[in-house]
Structures are given as structure tokens and as C-alpha cells.
Amino acid sequence: MQDEVQNRYRDELGAALPAERFRAEVTAGMLRTVQDALAQGAWVSTTADRFAAVCAEQGRILAGVADAAYEELTDRYAREPVTVPVTDRRARFQG
């Protein structure tokens, strides 16, 4: 009987990394389209100016959160061993 087997939890984390990076990039750009439209005059008023400022701030917050989530996932992946004891719960992980 094998003492060590593939760490399935680590494998799942690794498989999730590309999608999480994409999600971070999409999140960062979500409000950029709105800001671009406003900058090109799609809506001109003091309310539009305030709305644009809020969109810019929320965009920065969302980008920071998305980047932090990706970094956490990457760090967790790096900390996981490639193999684990056959009795370890990570050997049987199903995401």
C-alpha cells in the first residue's frame, strides 16, 4: 500500500488559479467601461461627476479585493504539499 498519494486539494487549487486570475481582471475592469462612457460625455451633470467619482473608488476597492483573493489562493496553493499521507483528508478531496 502507498504511504503517500497525490494531494487532490492542491490539484483543485491549482486548477482554480487561471479562473481566479481572470475573475480578478474582469472585476478590475467592471466599472472602467462606465467611467470611460462618462468621461466621453455620456452623462454630463454634477450628479454624473459624483457618480463617476463613486465608480472610480468602487473600482479601486473591487480591484484590491479581487487581487487579494487571487494572492490568497496562490499562497495557499504554494503552501500545500504535492503528496499527502493516504489517510489525509486532502487525498480524498472533491471540490
Kinemage of the C-alpha trace (Angstrom):
@kinemage 1
@onewidth
@group {chain A} dominant
@subgroup {mainchain}
@vectorlist {calphas} color= white
{ca met a 1} P 0.000 0.000 0.000
{ca gln a 2} L 1.227 3.506 -0.835
{ca asp a 3} L 2.181 5.768 2.046
{ca glu a 4} L 1.810 8.993 0.047
{ca val a 5} L -0.675 9.940 -2.651
{ca gln a 6} L -1.402 12.988 -4.783
{ca asn a 7} L -2.802 15.957 -2.834
{ca arg a 8} L -6.157 16.382 -4.570
{ca tyr a 9} L -6.908 19.574 -2.643
{ca arg a 10} L -3.722 21.160 -4.035
{ca asp a 11} L -4.654 19.970 -7.524
{ca glu a 12} L -8.057 21.667 -7.231
{ca leu a 13} L -6.461 24.899 -6.021
{ca gly a 14} L -4.061 24.845 -8.962
{ca ala a 15} L -6.884 24.234 -11.406
{ca ala a 16} L -8.795 27.216 -9.971
{ca leu a 17} L -5.914 29.700 -10.372
{ca pro a 18} L -6.463 30.678 -14.049
{ca ala a 19} L -10.181 31.292 -13.493
{ca glu a 20} L -9.472 33.314 -10.357
{ca arg a 21} L -6.899 35.466 -12.202
{ca phe a 22} L -9.449 36.065 -14.976
{ca arg a 23} L -12.091 36.944 -12.374
{ca ala a 24} L -9.711 39.473 -10.781
{ca glu a 25} L -9.061 41.093 -14.157
{ca val a 26} L -12.754 41.256 -15.046
{ca thr a 27} L -13.599 42.675 -11.640
{ca ala a 28} L -10.978 45.386 -12.005
{ca gly a 29} L -12.458 46.423 -15.346
{ca met a 30} L -16.140 46.236 -14.431
{ca leu a 31} L -16.581 49.910 -13.736
{ca arg a 32} L -13.943 51.089 -16.211
{ca thr a 33} L -16.495 50.953 -19.048
{ca val a 34} L -18.851 53.183 -17.091
{ca gln a 35} L -16.050 55.607 -16.285
{ca asp a 36} L -14.966 55.727 -19.935
{ca ala a 37} L -18.517 56.470 -21.090
{ca leu a 38} L -18.884 59.222 -18.523
{ca ala a 39} L -15.522 60.708 -19.494
{ca gln a 40} L -16.710 60.830 -23.119
{ca gly a 41} L -19.799 62.798 -22.119
{ca ala a 42} L -22.472 60.077 -21.943
{ca trp a 43} L -23.982 61.930 -18.983
{ca val a 44} L -22.998 65.457 -18.081
{ca ser a 45} L -24.055 66.948 -14.759
{ca thr a 46} L -22.811 67.410 -11.225
{ca thr a 47} L -24.616 64.191 -10.331
{ca ala a 48} L -22.732 62.427 -13.118
{ca asp a 49} L -19.476 63.799 -11.721
{ca arg a 50} L -20.290 62.414 -8.277
{ca phe a 51} L -21.366 59.100 -9.800
{ca ala a 52} L -18.099 58.897 -11.751
{ca ala a 53} L -16.117 59.529 -8.569
{ca val a 54} L -18.004 56.767 -6.753
{ca cys a 55} L -17.454 54.383 -9.681
{ca ala a 56} L -13.730 55.129 -9.624
{ca glu a 57} L -13.488 54.494 -5.884
{ca gln a 58} L -15.544 51.307 -6.050
{ca gly a 59} L -13.431 50.120 -8.981
{ca arg a 60} L -10.269 50.559 -6.910
{ca ile a 61} L -11.853 48.683 -3.992
{ca leu a 62} L -13.055 45.828 -6.211
{ca ala a 63} L -9.661 45.523 -7.889
{ca gly a 64} L -7.948 45.354 -4.492
{ca val a 65} L -10.299 42.690 -3.189
{ca ala a 66} L -10.001 40.612 -6.361
{ca asp a 67} L -6.208 40.827 -6.293
{ca ala a 68} L -6.136 39.871 -2.604
{ca ala a 69} L -8.348 36.837 -3.268
{ca tyr a 70} L -6.057 35.695 -6.079
{ca glu a 71} L -2.972 36.183 -3.921
{ca glu a 72} L -4.545 34.186 -1.081
{ca leu a 73} L -5.389 31.322 -3.423
{ca thr a 74} L -1.875 31.395 -4.910
{ca asp a 75} L -0.285 31.441 -1.452
{ca arg a 76} L -2.470 28.589 -0.246
{ca tyr a 77} L -1.550 26.547 -3.324
{ca ala a 78} L 2.158 27.176 -2.709
{ca arg a 79} L 1.881 26.035 0.921
{ca glu a 80} L 0.231 22.721 0.067
{ca pro a 81} L 2.456 19.648 -0.292
{ca val a 82} L 2.352 17.789 -3.604
{ca thr a 83} L 1.705 14.486 -1.851
{ca val a 84} L -0.011 13.666 1.443
{ca pro a 85} L -0.447 10.521 3.531
{ca val a 86} L -3.087 8.211 2.104
{ca thr a 87} L -5.194 8.774 5.241
{ca asp a 88} L -5.123 12.580 4.890
{ca arg a 89} L -8.451 14.215 4.024
{ca arg a 90} L -6.743 16.096 1.175
{ca ala a 91} L -6.092 12.770 -0.542
{ca arg a 92} L -9.846 12.312 -0.905
{ca phe a 93} L -10.798 15.943 -1.558
{ca gln a 94} L -13.591 16.524 -4.047
{ca gly a 95} L -14.207 20.151 -4.951
